[in-house]
Amino acid sequence: MDKLTLANNINSVTKYCHDLASSAGWWSNLATGESLIGKRNRPEMLMLVVSEIAEAMEGLRKDKMDDHLPDRKMEEVELADACIRIFDYAFAHGYDLGGAIAEKLEYNSNRADHKIENRRKEHGKKF
């Protein structure tokens, strides 16, 4: 897949996640209907992503199936929740997350410390 198609696909998902969150009222004051774009607590929102990752870890640690999607592992569903929160956040703040991901993947593919021959060296990156 070329870089532009990847970026556009990801950005479509970010918009979709944000549209769903907006239609559920997460981006408006429920009492007044006032938009909360640019007014929500950004550090708190980022920590909500972290909480989804922590829940994924708990699901992995306990080898649990998800409560809401019982045919899926909790780890998988909580990772999905983290992505949904990230995509919603990115769109709400005007980020070109798709472009950033495409560029970062390309950058990483050319990094010397990401080449397998360098990773195999004594002090190479292992993880």
N, C-alpha and C positions, 0 to 999 in steps of 0.2 A: 504494500500500500504506500502511496506517495505521501509526503509530509503534509501537503495541503488537505488531502482527503482525510487523513487521520485527524488533523486539527479541526476540520469542519464537523466530522462525526462526533468528536468529543464535545465540541461546543454545542452541538445539537442536543446532546444528553444533558449538558449543564443547563441549557434553557428549559428543557423538559422538566428537570428536577425542580428548578426554581418556579416554573409555572405551577406545578403541583403544590409546592409549599405555599405559594402566594394564594392559590385558590382555597387552601385550607386555613388561611388567615394568619400564617406565621410571620408575614411581613406587613401586618397592619394592626393598629390598635383595635382590639375587639369591641371596645366601648364606643369609640368615635369614628372608626374606619380610616383614621389618619395613617398614611404610609409610614412604615418604620425603616424604609431604605435609608441607610446612612445614620440611623439612630440606634440600632441594636448594639449591644455590647460585644465588640469584635473579639476580645480575648475570651470572653465566655463562650462565644460561638466556636472558636477554635478548640477550646477545652471539651466541648461536646463531641467533637471529632475524636479527641483522645479517649473520651469515655467509651465510645463505640469500639475502639481498638482494645481497650481494657476488657470490655465484654467479650470480644472475640477471643482474647487470651483465656478468659475464664471458661468459655465454651471448649476451647482446646484442652485446657488443663483437666477439665472434668469429662471430656469426651461426650458432651451433651448434644442432643438434637434441639433444634429451635422450638420454642413454645408456640410461635405463631405460624411457622412454616415447618410442620413436624417431619416432612420428608427431606429436610435440609439440616446440615450441621449448624449449630449455633455460631461457630466460628465464621462460616461462609456468610450467613445472614448479617452478622454484625459488621463484617468487612463491607458488605453491600451498604449497610446503613452509614458507615464512615464515608464511603464514596458519594452517597446521596447528599450527605451534609456538606462535603467538600464542593461538589458540583453546584449545589444551591448557593453556597457562600460565594464561590467564584463568580457566578453570574450576577448575583446581587451587587457585587463590588466592581463589576465591569472588567473582570480579568479575562484575558484570552487564554484560558487554561489549556485548551486544545493546542494552541500554538506553542505554549510553554512546554507542554509534554512532548510534542513532536521535536522541538528544538533540543530539549534535554536528552531525549533518547538518541538523537543524532550526535550530540556532544559526547555522551557516554560511550557510544560505539567507537569513537575515535580517541578516547583517553588511553594513554599508555598504561596507566594503573588498572585498567579494565581488560587489558589483553591477557589471554590465558597464560601465555608464556611468562609474562611478568608476575602474574598472580601466583604462579608455581614457585617463584623464587623465594628464598628464605624469608625475606621481610615483605613479600608481596601481600596484597589484600586477599584475605581468605573469605570474607563475608561482606 
